Amino acid sequence: MQRWIGQAAVGRAPLIPSVTAARWLLLGVAIAAVYFFHGFLVPVLAALIIAFASQPVFRDLNRRLGNRRTLSATIAILLILLFLILPIIFAVIYMSRELEAWIAWAAEANRIGAPVPDWIFNLPVVGAWIATKWQEYLGKPGDIGQLIQAVSGENIGSIYRTALFVGGRVFGLLLSALFMLIALFFLYKDGDKFARQLDMIGERLFPDRWYRISRVVPATISSTVTGMTLIAMGEGIVLGTAYYFAGVPNFVSFGLLTAVMAMVPGGAPLTFTLISAYLVARGTPVHGIALFAWGTIELFIVDKTLRPRLVGGPIKLPFLPTFFGLVGGVKTMGLIGLFVGPVLMALIVAIWREWVLEASGTAPEAANPNADAVPPAGDPPVDGDERVPRPGAYAGSAETTAPRGG
């Protein structure tokens, strides 16, 4: 064989450095994995987000159960299934039925025309103008179809069939939830092992940046999920209950709408203000004023007491990234995008701030605006004992720091 290929040169330098080759090989494997398993990407992303956000609670549960991770992971999955997955599935089923009812009403109103509701005339200042426009664009047969055609390019019949198709995709939602729960179980059970391996690879690929990135990412995910998603869901439940007592029709739908709008800065106040104005115009001013007062007090309590206690301070995520995260997440990933989209945008903003502060010469620890949301990995340096993180000691791992050998 050597007669054909010649003798190997012992001292010859490789054409591609080994580190560079390893990085490109890892990138190629990651691209291939995403291509072949992209159908599981959304459930796995959702599982990662839930695992990061619930890591402190899971650690406490695991400690109380004597560090039996399999049992702890099983109980955690059952709790998430009971208090998170099932309510979301029931809400989606309810909203799909409500959407079908609304589209059926629109189809009937398009056939015979939609008369102006009485409460619109009672709106102060703008009531007469809205009634005129309603009669002009919605009052005659065929007006709703023309309006939908002008706005979306679709006719009302195709929209109705699309709504029926979307409402029937409950099985796909259940399948995605099942994949997410399976991934989440193994993240709880073997998350620390995976974190140590990821830290070792990250230190090799990004030796100067990995430690800061591994602190920013978990803290940002935890702050975003706690400060936006969980609090928004709580506001939707509280205000939805207030809608019920105030006599708002379809109070469940408006409660879900309030929860979604609460993720956008200023969305929740806008929602309950409009509903309060509707109650006043409908002839129940006491209910409308009471609902507005209740919503204002509730938001004040949440913003001044509950949010700082849970998050450690307000999330400094600008309006535009939040809005793009919500809309882009829903458009790309469906319902799960409500949670994944804002988290990804928060990560982009956090890493961007990290780079900007590093370029300006500011201490990199200040790059995370929510650093208090999750305790930093390890203990701070102390006099005479400089400490460095062990592999796996990121702000979501159970590992601690160890003294550097002298």
C-alpha angles and dihedrals in degrees: 000000000000088000088066103038100028131225119318115248106236098199098039115125117236117257091232121030113248094238092052092047091050091051094050091045091052091048091050092050090049092051091049091049092051091049096050098037102033089120088069095043097093096049091046092050090050090049091051092050093049091046093052093045095047097040096106091050092047092050090053091048092048091050092051091051093053098260093296097151098184092054091043092050091049093051092045091052091050091051092048090047092051100043103028116018100041095047090050092049092049090048092052092049091049093048092049090055091046090050091052090051092050093049091047089053090049091051092051092045089049089055098049104014129257116260118218111266114242094235092063090066089056094058110114118245097346100046097095093044093050091048090053093050091045091054091046098050105023108021101082128065111272095020096112091050091051091048093050091046091052094047103039106012090237129108121236093249094059091046090053091051090048091052091052090050093049091046089055095055093088091119091060091051091050091049092051090048090052093051090048093052092049092051091045092052092056092043089056093043100044102015096117093052091050091047092054091049091047091050092051091051092043092052090053094047099038106018095166099042110027097087093054093043091049088056097044097048100055093040092050093047093049093047094047096048094044098039099041114018104035095039090046090053090049091050090050091053095046095045092041088057089050089051089055094053091044091056098246111165115237090015092169092057092047090047090054090046090052091051091053093044091048089069089066116069108258094009099113095049090049092051100050091040091057091046090049090051089051091053091050092049092047090061102263103102094160091058092046095050091044091051092049092049092047092050092048093050092045094051091046091053092047095048096043103038117008101041096048090046094051100036103026093238139351118304107251095212112140121238097247097054089046092051093045090047092054098043095039092046094052092044093049105032106018120223094350088058088073086072102028098046099059091043092053091047090049089053091050091050092046094050090045090053089048091056094044093050091046091050091049092051095248120144108275092225089072091061093088109071091193098047091134092058093078122022113250118255113272131347124305117260114277130202113279095004114074109195130206129188121262117231107283094025097128127134094276101041129095092226121112133208125270131207115261113250114249 
